[in-house]
Amino acid sequence: MTHKETPLLDAIVRIDRLPATGRAIKVAPDAATREALAALLKLTAVEAFYAELTVVPLRGGLRAQGRLRARIVQPSVITFESVTQEVDEPIDRVFLPEAQSHKPTPGSEVFVDLDDEDFPDHIDGPEVDLSPLLIETLALGIDPYPRLPGESLDALGVLPDETDTGPFAGLKKLKPGPEKA
């Protein structure tokens, strides 16, 4: 018997029960789920999280389009004080069943067009869990170097040394300069 992990967010869509006109999905987790989401993303808090998606059938799979809005709190990279950030990200992702007839043979070349749109995500079975999509979208929308307004290393009085201490500093001393030539 296999144990299926419970998704963090309630965003599972069954393709076989999806109407031809599509379906609207709204995800607004409770406080306990937002706390677990903050722990997963190593944030101080997720104060608000709301996603609204329209899911429509597409070539045996589905397409999810919509918007994710969240308010997160994380420490500043300079003073470690709490910084609040509003996240507002668009979502547009395609999920398709893996093609059975076009599997490349081992050792064969596969053409990948890097300028093309994103590849669709492959799905197995009749269900698609959109939780990882929502968590990934939130994670990519987070500022990796949060700062409070007006905050900088100069304001703290931390200035970099003018002396060169890099890995080539010793070699630079050996190189004859214009005054030594």
N, C-alpha and C positions, 0 to 999 in steps of 0.2 A: 504494500500500500504506500502511495506517495503522499507526502505532506506538502500541501500548498500553503505558501506563506500568505498571510493576510495583508492586503495592500494598505498602505498608510492612508491614502485618500480613497473615497468612494467614487471611482470613475471607471467602472468596468462596463464595456459595451459589448453586447452580443451581436455579431454581424448577421446571423440568421434571423434575428428578431428586429432588425433595423428597418423602419419603413423606407420606401423608395424616396420619399420627400425629405428624409433625414430626421434628426431629433436634436433638441437643445439639451445640453447638460450644464448644470450649474453646480459648482463645487465651492462650498463655504465651510471648512472644517471647524469643529468646536475647539475650545481652549486647550484641551488635553492633546488633541491631534496637532495643533499649532506648536505646542511645547515640544512634542516629539519631532516635528519637522525642524524646529530650531536646533535641537540636539543633533539631528542628522547632518544639518548644514553647518554646525559649529557656530551658531549665531547666539546672541544674548537672548533675543526674543523674536517671534513672528507675531506682531500685534494684530495684523489683519491679513487675510488671504481670501481672494475671491477670483474664481475663474469661470468664464462663461464660454462654452464651446458649442459649435454647431457641427454635428457629425452626420455625414452623408455617405451612402454606399458608393464605392468606386471600384470597378473592375474586380469584383470578388473580394475586395477589402473595404477600406473606408478612408475618408479624408476628414480630419479634425481641424477646424478653423475657429479662431476666437481670440480672446484676450485674457491675460492674467494680470491682476492688480494685487499688490501686497504692500504692507508696511513692515519693515524689519528694523531691528536694533542690533548693532554690532559695535565693538570697541574701536575707537580711533587708533590708527597706526602710529600716532605720535604721542598722545597723552593718555590713551586707553580709556578716555571718557566715552560715554554712550553716544553713538551717532545714529540718528533715525534716517532711513532712506525709503522713499516711495519707489516701488518697482511697478512699471507699467509696460508689459511686453506683449507683442502680437504672437499668435500661435498659428502655424499652418504646417501640418504634417500629414503624410500619406502612409498608410499601412496596407501592404499587399501580401497575399500568400506567395511563398517562395515558388518560383517557376521550376517545375519538375523536368521539363523537356530541354531546358537550356543550361543545365549544370555543366560547367567546364570540366574537362578531364584533367586529372593531375598532370602537372607539367606544361599544360597549354597556356598560351598567352591570353590575358583578359584585358580588353580595352576599357580604360577608365577616363572619361572626359571630365577633367577638373573644373572646367568652366560651366558645366551643366548644373542644373538645379540639384538640390539635395536628393540623394537616393531615397527611395521609400524604405521604411522599416518593414522587415519581414515578420509575418505572424504565423503561428501554428495554432490551428484549431479555430473554433467559432468565436472566441472571446478576445477582446483587446483591452488591456488594462492601461488606461491613460494616466495613471498615477506617476510612473517614471517620467513621462513627457512633461507633466506639470512641475514636478520637482526639478527636473533638468532646466526647464525654462526659468524658474525662479533662481536657481543657482547661477545661471549665465547672466541674469540681470543684476546680480549683486555687485556693487562697487568693490573691487579687490583691495583698494587702498582708501578706506573711508577716513575723512577728516572733518572736523568741525570747521565752520566758516572762519577764515582768517588764521587758521592754524598752519604753522610751518616750523621747520627746524630752526630757522632764523629767529622766530619769536621766542623759542625756548633758550636761545643763547648757545645753541649747539652749532658750531661752525666747523666745517671740515678743515683739517690741517693743510697748510700749503705745501708741506714737505711731501715728496713723492715716496710712498711706501709700498708701491705695487711690486709684483714679482720681477719686474725689470729695472727696479731702482738701482740695484747694485751694478748692473751692466751699464746703465746710463752714466754712472760716475767714471767708468773706464773709457767711455767714448770721448775722443778729443773734441772739444767745442770750438767755436770760432775764436775765442780768446786764447786757446791753447795751441792753435795751429801755427 
